[in-house]
Amino acid sequence: MSRIGKLPIEIPSGVTITVDSEVIKVTASKGELTVPHLSDVTVTVEDGVATVTRNNEERVARAQHGLQRALLNNAVVGVTKGFEKKLEVNGVGFRVATQGNTLEMSLGFSHPVKYTAPAGVTVSNDKMVISVSGIDKQQVGQVAAEIRALKKPEPYKGKGIKYVDEVILRKAGKAGK
């Protein structure tokens, strides 16, 4: 039995889950998310609790059991609380500014770098910390990864864009004679 898949999902008040043969819709005050309904599992909603059960014991069904539960739980958490990732910009002369949902960054290149966030994701900054937030966990993580990829942190001085909780392994510089 899947340790993740067998856990029930508590549905907070104000959240409605509609189970269809193709998709599962999760709706709350922050918005609406759709999760694909995988073929080898069944989702039931009763008394404020959603449970995921698999239809058979085949390998594909066992794999989809935990996946379906994780996707559904992320949708429930997303429409109630939302998700947020924070990135930190380190480097002399590096600057970050936001205009609406567009980041304008000076990252040591010969030109300023502009990044426009997709719909459903908000991007803001507080000095040198960039905050990416939204209701879709996958989309928030993807946007944060794309921003980090603009200037990855280098191992000698640690300059670049890194996650706030990320640890950069530092290398020793060139040894003198």
C-alpha positions as CSV (number, residue, x, y, z in Angstrom):
1,M,0.0,0.0,0.0
2,S,1.3,3.4,-0.9
3,R,2.2,5.4,2.2
4,I,1.2,8.7,0.5
5,G,-1.8,7.4,-1.4
6,K,-3.6,5.9,1.6
7,L,-3.6,9.2,3.6
8,P,-7.0,11.0,3.5
9,I,-7.2,14.6,2.3
10,E,-9.0,16.9,4.7
11,I,-11.2,19.3,2.8
12,P,-11.4,22.7,4.5
13,S,-14.7,24.7,4.6
14,G,-15.2,26.7,1.5
15,V,-13.5,24.2,-0.8
16,T,-15.5,22.2,-3.3
17,I,-14.2,19.1,-5.2
18,T,-16.0,17.9,-8.3
19,V,-14.9,14.5,-9.5
20,D,-15.4,13.8,-13.3
21,S,-14.2,10.9,-15.4
22,E,-11.5,13.1,-17.0
23,V,-10.6,15.8,-14.5
24,I,-11.1,16.7,-10.9
25,K,-11.9,20.4,-10.2
26,V,-11.0,22.0,-6.9
27,T,-12.6,25.4,-6.3
28,A,-12.2,27.9,-3.4
29,S,-11.9,31.6,-2.7
30,K,-8.4,31.9,-4.3
31,G,-9.4,30.3,-7.6
32,E,-10.0,27.0,-9.4
33,L,-7.5,24.3,-10.3
34,T,-8.0,21.2,-12.4
35,V,-6.2,17.9,-11.7
36,P,-6.2,15.1,-14.3
37,H,-8.1,12.0,-13.1
38,L,-5.7,9.1,-13.6
39,S,-7.2,5.9,-15.1
40,D,-6.3,3.3,-12.5
41,V,-7.5,5.1,-9.3
42,T,-10.8,6.2,-7.9
43,V,-11.4,9.4,-6.0
44,T,-14.3,9.6,-3.5
45,V,-15.4,12.7,-1.6
46,E,-17.4,12.1,1.6
47,D,-18.0,14.1,4.8
48,G,-15.3,16.7,4.2
49,V,-12.6,14.0,3.4
50,A,-11.3,12.9,0.0
51,T,-9.8,9.5,-0.4
52,V,-7.9,7.9,-3.3
53,T,-8.2,4.1,-3.8
54,R,-6.6,2.1,-6.6
55,N,-8.7,-0.2,-8.8
56,N,-6.2,-3.1,-9.0
57,E,-2.7,-4.1,-7.7
58,E,-0.8,-3.7,-11.0
59,R,2.4,-1.7,-11.1
60,V,0.8,1.3,-13.0
61,A,-2.0,1.5,-10.5
62,R,0.4,1.4,-7.5
63,A,2.4,4.2,-9.1
64,Q,-0.7,6.4,-9.8
65,H,-2.1,5.9,-6.3
66,G,0.4,8.2,-4.6
67,L,0.6,10.6,-7.5
68,Q,-3.1,11.2,-7.7
69,R,-3.3,11.9,-3.9
70,A,-0.3,14.2,-4.0
71,L,-1.7,16.2,-7.0
72,L,-5.1,16.5,-5.4
73,N,-3.6,17.6,-2.0
74,N,-1.5,20.2,-3.7
75,A,-4.6,21.6,-5.5
76,V,-6.5,21.8,-2.2
77,V,-3.6,23.5,-0.4
78,G,-3.1,25.8,-3.4
79,V,-6.6,27.1,-3.5
80,T,-6.7,27.7,0.3
81,K,-3.2,28.9,1.2
82,G,-1.3,29.2,-2.0
83,F,2.4,28.5,-2.6
84,E,5.4,30.8,-2.4
85,K,9.1,30.5,-3.3
86,K,11.7,33.0,-2.4
87,L,14.9,33.7,-4.4
88,E,17.9,35.8,-3.3
89,V,20.1,37.8,-5.6
90,N,23.7,38.1,-4.6
91,G,26.4,40.1,-6.3
92,V,28.0,43.5,-6.5
93,G,26.0,45.8,-8.8
94,F,23.1,43.4,-9.2
95,R,19.7,45.1,-8.9
96,V,16.1,43.9,-9.1
97,A,12.9,46.0,-9.7
98,T,9.3,45.0,-10.4
99,Q,6.9,46.8,-12.6
100,G,3.5,45.1,-12.4
101,N,4.2,41.4,-13.0
102,T,7.5,42.0,-14.8
103,L,10.9,41.7,-13.2
104,E,13.7,44.0,-14.5
105,M,17.1,42.8,-13.3
106,S,20.6,44.0,-13.7
107,L,22.7,40.9,-13.5
108,G,26.1,41.9,-14.8
109,F,25.3,41.5,-18.4
110,S,25.6,44.3,-21.0
111,H,21.8,44.7,-21.0
112,P,19.0,44.6,-18.4
113,V,17.2,41.2,-18.2
114,K,13.4,41.4,-18.2
115,Y,11.2,38.4,-17.1
116,T,7.4,38.5,-17.4
117,A,5.6,36.0,-15.2
118,P,2.8,34.0,-16.7
119,A,-0.9,34.4,-15.7
120,G,-1.7,32.9,-12.3
121,V,1.7,33.7,-10.8
122,T,2.7,37.0,-9.1
123,V,6.2,38.2,-8.8
124,S,7.4,40.8,-6.4
125,N,10.6,41.9,-4.7
126,D,11.8,43.3,-1.4
127,K,15.3,44.7,-2.0
128,M,17.3,41.7,-3.2
129,V,14.7,38.9,-2.4
130,I,12.4,37.9,-5.2
131,S,9.0,36.3,-4.1
132,V,7.1,34.1,-6.6
133,S,3.6,33.1,-5.4
134,G,0.5,31.5,-6.9
135,I,-2.0,28.7,-6.4
136,D,-0.5,26.1,-8.8
137,K,2.6,24.5,-7.1
138,Q,4.1,23.2,-10.4
139,Q,3.8,26.6,-12.1
140,V,5.3,28.5,-9.1
141,G,8.2,26.1,-9.0
142,Q,8.7,26.4,-12.8
143,V,8.7,30.2,-12.7
144,A,11.2,30.2,-9.8
145,A,13.5,27.8,-11.7
146,E,13.3,29.9,-14.8
147,I,14.3,33.1,-12.8
148,R,17.2,31.2,-11.1
149,A,18.4,29.9,-14.5
150,L,18.9,33.6,-15.7
151,K,22.1,33.8,-13.5
152,K,22.9,30.6,-11.6
153,P,25.0,31.0,-8.5
154,E,28.7,30.4,-9.1
155,P,30.8,28.4,-6.6
156,Y,33.7,30.9,-6.0
157,K,32.0,34.1,-4.8
158,G,28.4,32.9,-4.7
159,K,27.2,35.5,-7.1
160,G,23.9,34.9,-8.9
161,I,20.3,34.0,-8.1
162,K,19.7,31.2,-5.6
163,Y,16.8,29.9,-3.5
164,V,16.7,31.4,0.0
165,D,17.1,28.0,1.7
166,E,19.7,26.8,-0.9
167,V,23.3,26.2,0.3
168,I,26.0,27.0,-2.3
169,L,29.1,24.8,-1.8
170,R,32.0,27.2,-2.1
171,K,35.3,26.3,-3.7
172,A,38.7,27.6,-2.8
173,G,40.3,30.0,-5.2
174,K,43.5,29.5,-7.1
175,A,46.3,28.7,-4.7
176,G,49.2,31.1,-4.8
177,K,52.9,30.1,-5.1
